[in-house]
Every structure is written in C-alpha cells, then in structure tokens.
Amino acid sequence: MSQPTALSPATEAGSWDPARHSGAPLLVIGAGPKAIALAVKSSVLRAAGFDVPEVVAVERDCTAANWREGRGWTNGRQLLGTLPEKDLGFPYDCATWGDSQDPVTGEIARRMAGFSWAGHLLARGVYARWIDRGRPQPSHREWADYLEWAAARANLRSVIGEVRSAELADGGWKLTVVDGTARTAVHGCGLLVSGPGPSAGTVPADGTRVLDTAGFWKLAVEGLPDWAQSVVVIGAGETAGTIVRELAIGMDREVTVVAPRATLYSRGESPFENRYYSDPTGWTRLSEADRQEFIRRTDRAVFSQQVQSDLALTTKVSWEPGRVVGTRRADNDIAVEIAYGGQQRIRHADLVIDATGGDPLWFTRVLGPRAEAALRAGLGGSVTRERLERAIGTSLAVTGLPAPLHLPNLAALAQGPGFPNLSSLGLLSDRVLAAYVPHIRPEAGTAGAARTGAGLPDHTAVPAVNQGAAHR
C-alpha cells in the first residue's frame, strides 16, 4: 500500500481481521499510563461481555517507572502538568461501544469511574482532604501511586525485561524479551509502543558535564554538585520546562535556555484549544497546515502555564534563540556552540543538559526483517517520522500492515493532539481496543457489536508473566 498523500481520515487497510485475535493478548511496550489505561478498559469491557484482548505490558523496570524518582525522568516532586481528572478513563465517552440508550454503555462508564483519580483518593480515604486543599496538582510520585493502584485493580500482567526484537509472526507479533540471562518469547495479536523512548540527543552526553534528561534527573536525586552554578538547557518543551524549574527554583542555579524560536512560549490552554485534546471530532477536517500550527502552539516547544507561572517568580532564567550545534570542553567549563540567523556564537556554562526529549522512532531499531519490510511497504518508502505520522489510522495503528502496530505517540497529526500525552487516555483505549472487535469502528459507536457474556481466560501464550509487577 502506498503512502496516503493527504491527511484524510485513514482507513484500516491491510489484511488484518479483528476476529483473528483468538484470545491472544495485546502487547504493550512499557507499563506506563497508556498500558494501564488499556488494561483497565480491557478488564471493564470483558466484564461487560465484549471479546477484547487482554493487555500484557513488557517493562524493563517496574509499573509507572518514569514517574518515580531515581528512574531517570523525574525526582518525584515535580507536579503533574495535566489535570488529574484527565485520568485513565477520561473523557468517559462510551459511544464506541453502543448508543446512549444501551444499558451496557452506562455500565462501562460506571465501572470505569471506579478506576478514576477520585476513585483512587476515595479508596485511600483522602478524597475530602484533597477537595478541601483546593484540588492541588499531584506530584509525579502521587501520580505513580495512582497508576500502580489502577494496574493492580485491573490485574495488568507484565513481562519484565527489555525488548530486543519485535517481529511479525503467525498473523500477530512476537517479542523477544531479555531479562539478565533469561530470554523469553511473547506472542500477541497486536503491538502498541508507548513511553517517550530514549533521549534523541542534540549533543553527545558524557555523563559528567553534558547530560541527557535521564542523566540530569539521576544526578538531581543524588544532589547536583556545587561546581554546577551556571547551566545551559537545550530545548523548549515541557521536558525542558520542568528541568529549568527545578534548577532555577529548587536549586537556585543560573539557567540559560537555548530554544529554536524567538522566546519561551506558553502552551495554549483555552477551552477552545483543550477541546481538541479531549474530543478530536473535526480534527481530520482541518488542513494539515492548521493541524501543524495547532500542535506547535499547544504541545511542542512550549512551556505549560504552570511552569511559566513558577518561573515568573525567579530572575535566574534567561534564554537565547538558536540551535546548539556542538559542545566542547573549555578550561573549566563547557563551550556551547549556538547557531542562529546564519551566525554562530559561544555560550560558556558549568553544565549542559540536553532536554530535547525522546526519540519516537526508537522502536524501528528492534523491528525484525519481516516487520521492517512490511512497514516500508505500508509507508511506500523509507521509515520516517513524517511518513508514519501520515499513515496512522483511527485505531492509532499504521495502516496497511498484516497485524496492528499502534503508535499513539505519533498519532497527533493524523488523529488528534491528545493521543501522545495524558489528555485522552480513555479515548485512546477505546480507539485501540475497538480494532479487535468485529463490527465496531474505532471512531464511532456501532450497535450490534458481538458480546460474549464472559471475560477472556488467562492466556497461556504469554510465558514468564510477573503477576505481581503492578504492585512494585
């Protein structure tokens, strides 16, 4: 299948038949919010009688690891950038599974509410206290507690280890997972790639004077050394914003942000902008240029309003427009080479942090030869971010493959801006799981979807499953 030439609503082309999942699980790389949202929705739907696959997460660390201190992405004290009410079930619209008169849709909504942020606080006996405190944003550590609680309630199964290979096999996917000296083969009907991926890196990290995002947060937990008084942060997105806030306010360091645009822009968060994150109805009717502009304005290379508000309290932060093209050791510091407007200049700093974010194409490095060939054929050429973004269908999967490969982190342009982040986890799980149910279209509810009346059995196709991983 050739690459779509326009961003019209993509069809789920290819030979995949949803009736072929035959009890095999849906595999998710990473046991974070997307995997947990899918596990919760799957458990609720199976309890309501829908024949949807169970969810199995492959995780090299532990459930919600990226939200815990010491794991390389936070110190645990940072505040959640999204409203906590935008939780695992948000926006709680069950139209995918039936019309508003169907009692089953009401039952799905009620069951999903039991996995909400408010449900978590009620279970802990602290809901009233949270309300009385003015509904404050939870810390990353508190959000991780919520995710682990929901994963445990949904009985999310996890295979612990690192994915070394992802290959098309027997009408589905086969993952080769390595944990120490143990090697496990895990089979599933579909594959979803979640998580930010490893840092892409504008400049090479050396682990001492030049750090990536994970390197900074690990050092922050241990304690930033006294010699690091002046810091250059590369990047202008939310990853960079939380690092700048921690450095300037939490550690009282002088920070210079190098951003590719004229200044450090705020994220647009009006009701009109937020609506597309919660409900992308009409998104595919916008022109590609307007979609790109919307994403740039509200999600990429912008600081959240909370970060901007916090940084307004300090004089420790400055910025320079441009792109960092290299770094080199000077006498007692790092010389940062910045290019802008056809000219180059040097900025000296004690420490450099590359906070440009993860590499969304990291999964292509573990694809087996059959999977890589199928992906190239489906895209009509080499595998690039631009081609993938234009080939994401309504189920957030690449169109034209023999088995589903769901890439929500690349789905913003084609399907809606909320899918790569925490803005619409409930809708994400609906879109993905509906692809495995005959007569259900992921984008709209359809009466008459087959319901089995019983949940799926425990699948023996998944070996070496750690049933207790969600409690870690």
N, C-alpha and C positions, 0 to 999 in steps of 0.2 A: 504494500500500500504506500502511495506517495504521500509526502508531507502535505497537510492542508495549507492552502495558500492564504486563507483568511481565518480570522478568529471567530467564525460562526460556531454555534453550539456543536461540539464534536460528537460524533456518533461512536458507539462502542463497536467498531468494526473488528473483523477478525473471526477466527473460528471458535472462540470461547462460547460455551453453552453453560449458563448458570446451573443447569441440572446436573452438571458433571462434578460438582464438588463432592458428592457422595460421602459426606461425613468427614472429609479431610479438613483440617483446620486452616484458618487464615493466619499466615506467618507475619509477624511484625518485627523489624529490626529496631530494637530499642524499647525499653519498658518505661516510657515516659507518658505524658498526658494523652497522646493520640492512641497509644496501645491500650491504656487503661479505659479511655472513653469507648473504644471499640469493644473491649471485654465487657464493660458494663452494659452497653446496648445489646450486645450479643446475648448475654445472660437474660436480660429482660425480654428480648424478642423470643428466645427459646422457651421461656416460661409462659409467654403468651401464645405459643404454638407455632411460631414461624420456624421453618427449616433453614436456619442461617448457620454458617460455620462457627465453631468455637475459635477463640483467638489464643494464639500461643506467641509469646514475646521471646525473642532471642536477645539477651542482655549480657554484656561482658562484666557489668559491675553489680548493681542492685536496682530495685524498683525506684524510680524517680531520682536516680543518682545525680543528674545535672542540677537538681535543686538543693543538694546537700553540700555543706561546707567540706572542704578537703577533697572534693571530686573534680575540681578544676574549672567550674563555671560560676561559682558564687562563694561568698563567705557565709551564706545562710541568713545574714541580717538584711540583705537588700530587700526592698519592698516589691511586691508583685506589680508589674506595670499594667495589668488588665484588671478590671473589676472582678472580685472573687465570685460574684453572682454569675459571671460568664464561666460557668463551671463545666463539668463533664457532660451535662445534659443540655446545655444552652444551645439553641433557643427554645427547646421543648416544644417544637412543632412536629407533630406525629403524622402529618399529611402524607408522608411517603408510604405509610402502612395502612391507609384506609381513609375514608372521608370522615367528616366531623360527627356524623351520626352513628358511626360504628363504635360500639362499646369497647372494642379491643383497643382503639386508639386512646381512649380515656384511661384504660388500664395501663397502657405503655407509659403514658405521661405520669400517672401516679407512681408507678414503680421506679421510673427514672428520678422522680423527686426524692426518693429515698436515698439516692446517691449524690445529692446536691451538696454544695458548700454549707448551706443551712442545715441539711440533714447531718452532716459531719459534726457541726457545732452542737446540735441537739443531742447527738449520741454521746458527746463529751460533757454535756451539761453546762456549756458555756455560751449558749446562744444569746440569752438575755444580757449577759455581760458584754458581748460583742456589740449588741444593739445600743446599750447604754453608753458605750465608749465612742459612739458615733460611726459605727461600721468601718473601722480603720482597715487600710490595706494590710493583708497578711504578709509576713516575711516569706522569703523563699523556703526557709525551714518549716514554717507553718503550712505552706502550700504542699511541701513534700509529705508532711504528716497526713494531709487530706488525701493526696494521691495514693499513698500506701493503704490508708483505711479503705478507700473505694476498691482498690485492687484486691484486697483481702476479701471484701464482701462479695466481689464478683468472681472469686476463685480464679483469678488470672494465673494461668500456668506459664512458667518461664523456663527456658533452657539457658543455663549460664555458660557463657563463652563468647568468643569473638568469631564473627562470620568471616571465613576465609574464601568461600566460593558460593555463588548463587547461580544455579543452572536450571534451565527448563528441562523437565523430565516427567514422563508419564502424564502429560496433559496438565501439569502443575509446576511447582517449584521444588527444588531440592537444595537445601542449605547445608554446607559443610561447616560445622562449628567446632572450634578448638578451645579447650579449657585446660591449660597446662599441657600435660602429655595425652590427655583424652581427646579423641576425635569422634564427633557424633554427626550422623546424617539425619536431618529433619525434613520431612516432606509436608507440603501443604498445597491447597488448591489455588492460593493467591499469595502475593507478597506485597507488603507495604513497608516503605522505607521512611523512618521517622528520625527525629533528632537533628541537631544542627550540622553534624559531620565534623571532621577535624578542621582546625583552622586552615583557611586557604593560604594566608600569609602574603603580605605585600613585600616584606623583607625577611630574610632568614633569621630565625631566632637562635640565640647562642646559649640561652638558659641562665645568663647572668645579667648582662647589660641590655640585651634585646630580648623581650619576652613576647609570646603569643598570649591569647586570652587565658587559656588554661594555666600557663606558667605564671601569669600575674596573680590569679586567684589562689593558687597554691602558695605563692610567696606571701600574699596578703594574710592568709590564715596563719602562716609561720611568723609573720612580722616583717614589714618592709624595713630594710637596713637604713641606718641613719644617713649614709652617704647619698642615698637617692632623694635629694631635695628638689631637683628640677626634673620634670618628666614630660616627654612628648608622647601623646596618644594619637595613634593613626586610626582614623575612622570617625564617622559622624552618625552612626546608628545607635539603637538602644543598647547594644553590647558595649559600645564605647561610652555612652552616657552614664551607665552605672559604674564603670571604672573611673571615669572622671569625677563623679560624685564622691566615690569612696576615697580617691586620692586627695581631692581638694577639701572636702568637709570632714571625712573620717580620719584622714592622716595629716592634714594641714600641709600639703605639698604644693609647690608651684607647678601648674599644668598648662601646657600648650597643646591645643587640639589642632591637628592638620586635617582639614576637610576639603573635599574636591569642589565644594561650592562656596559662594561668597561669604556665608556666615553659618552659624549653627542654628538651623531651622527647627521650629517647633512642629510636633506632629499635629495635624488637623484632627480635631475630635469633636466636631459639632454633631448634632443629631442627624444631619443630612449625610455626613461622611460615615458616621458609625453605622447607619442603616445598611450600607452595602456589606459591612463586616458581619452583621447579624443575619441579613437576608439579602442574598445576591440576586434576587429577582430583577431582571432587566439589565444585569451586568453584561451579558453577552450581546446585547443590542447596542452597547456603546462602541464607539470606534476604538481601534487599537491605540491610537494616539491619546485618546482621553483616558483609557484604562492605564496606560503607562504613566501619564501625568498624575492620575489619582494615587497610584501606588507610590510614586516618588514623593508626593505631597504628604501622604499619611503613614508610610511604613518604612521607606528606605532612606537612609542618610538623614534621619530626623531624630531629635530627642523628644521623649514624652514630655507632656506638660508638667508632670510631677518632677521630673529631673530638672527641667528648666526653672521651675519654681524654687527648687532647692539650691541650684547654682546661683540664683539671683542673690542669695544671702552671703556669698563669698566674693572676694576680689582676687582669688587665687587662680582664676581660669582666664586664659586668653586663647585666641585662635589665629590660624594662618590659612588662607586659601591655597590649595595646590595639592599635588600628589607626591608622596615620598617615593623616590626612585632608587634610593640606596642608603646604606648606613656604613660608617667605618669608625674604627677606634681612633680617638684622638689621644692627647696626652693623658688626661684623667677623666675623660668623658666620651660621649658618642657624638660624632658629627652626622647630622641628618641632612641628606640632600633632598631638597624640595623643588619640584618643577611647577611653574605656573606662568601662563601667558608667554610662553616661548623663552622664558628665562629660568635660571636655576640659582638657588641661594642655599646657604648653610645655616642650620639651627643647631646649637650645641645643647646637650642635656645629659644628666647623670644616668637616666634610664629611658628606654624606649619601649612602648607597648603597642604591638600591632593588634588592634581590636576591630579588624575589618570583617570578622565573622567567619562562619564555617564554609566549607566547600559543598554546595548542594549536589555536585556530581560525583562525590566520593564513591558512591555505590558502583559506578561503572568500572572501578578498578577490581572488583571482586566478581564481576559477571563472567560466567563460563562462556566457551566459544559459541554454543548454540544460542544462548541468551543474547550475547553481543550481536551475533549475526541477525537474529530476529529483530532486535531493537534498531539496527541500522536499516533493515528492510522496511520496518514500520515507519521510520522517520524519513526514508527516501534519501539517505546520505549519512554523513558522519554524525556522531552523537554530540550535539552542542546544547548548551542551555537554551538558546533561542528556539531550536527545533523542538526540544522537549516541552517548553512552555506552550507551544502552539499545538501540541499533539495530546494534551490532557483532556480526556472526555469527562462526562458528567459524573462518573464514578471515581474521578480523580486518578484514573489509570491511563497509561499510554495506550492510545488506540492502535488496533491492528496487530496485537501480539497474541500468540496462541494461549497464553494464560495471563491473568491480570497482574500488572505491575503498578501499584498505586503510589503516586508521588505527590502527596499533598503539599510538600514544601515548594513544589514548582507549579502549583495549580492556580496561583493568584491571577495571572494574566488571562487565562482561558476560562476560569470558573468562578473566581471571586476572591477578594483580598483577605478574607478571614481564614482560609484553609491552612496557610502555612503557620499560623500562630495559635493563640488560645481563644480566638474570638468566636468560634462557632464549632466547638468540638462535637456537640450533639448532631448538628447538620452534617459534619464530616462523617460521623459514624453511620448516619442514615444513607448517605450517598454511597459509601463503600459497601456496606452490607447488603443494600438493595441489589447490587450487581450479582449476588449469588442466589437470588430468589426469582424463579420464573414468573413472568407477567408483572413484575414490578419494574417501573422505570425509576432510576435514581433521582430524577429531577422533579417527579410529581407522583402523588398518590394514585393508586390503581385499585379499585375494588376487585375482589375475586382472587387475590393472591393466595396461593396454597398455604394452609396452616396444618401442621401435623398433629397438634394436640399434645405433643410431648417434646421434651428437650432432647438434644443430641446426647449419645452416650459418651463416656470417656474414651478418647481415641488412642488406640494402641500404636498408631502410626508415628507417634511422637515419643522417641526414646529419651531416657535420661532427663526426665522433666523434674524440675525442682518445684514441688507444690508449695514450699514454704517461702519462696523468694519474695512474695509480696509482703511478708511480714518483716523483712530485714531492714 
